[in-house]
Amino acid sequence: MSEDLRSRVNELETTVDALTDEIVDLQKRLDEVEGEGGKEEKDEVGVGLETEKDGDGDDIYVA
């Protein structure tokens, strides 16, 4: 079951990364269309994962 959860978490992380990249690209294009490209700096948002490094590796922590 642990491997299934890890696999699902990896799939979800990949999906979130792809969607985040798409949002950033869309925001850049929107800024260009609105004539604000480069005038305002946007905050970047992301999601990350940490796995326990003490050896057992059964626990997954979301940062």
Summary of the structure (lengths in Angstrom):
residues: 63
radius of gyration: 17.0
end to end distance: 21.9
largest distance: 52.4
contacts: 109
relative contact order: 0.14
helix: 51%
strand: 10%
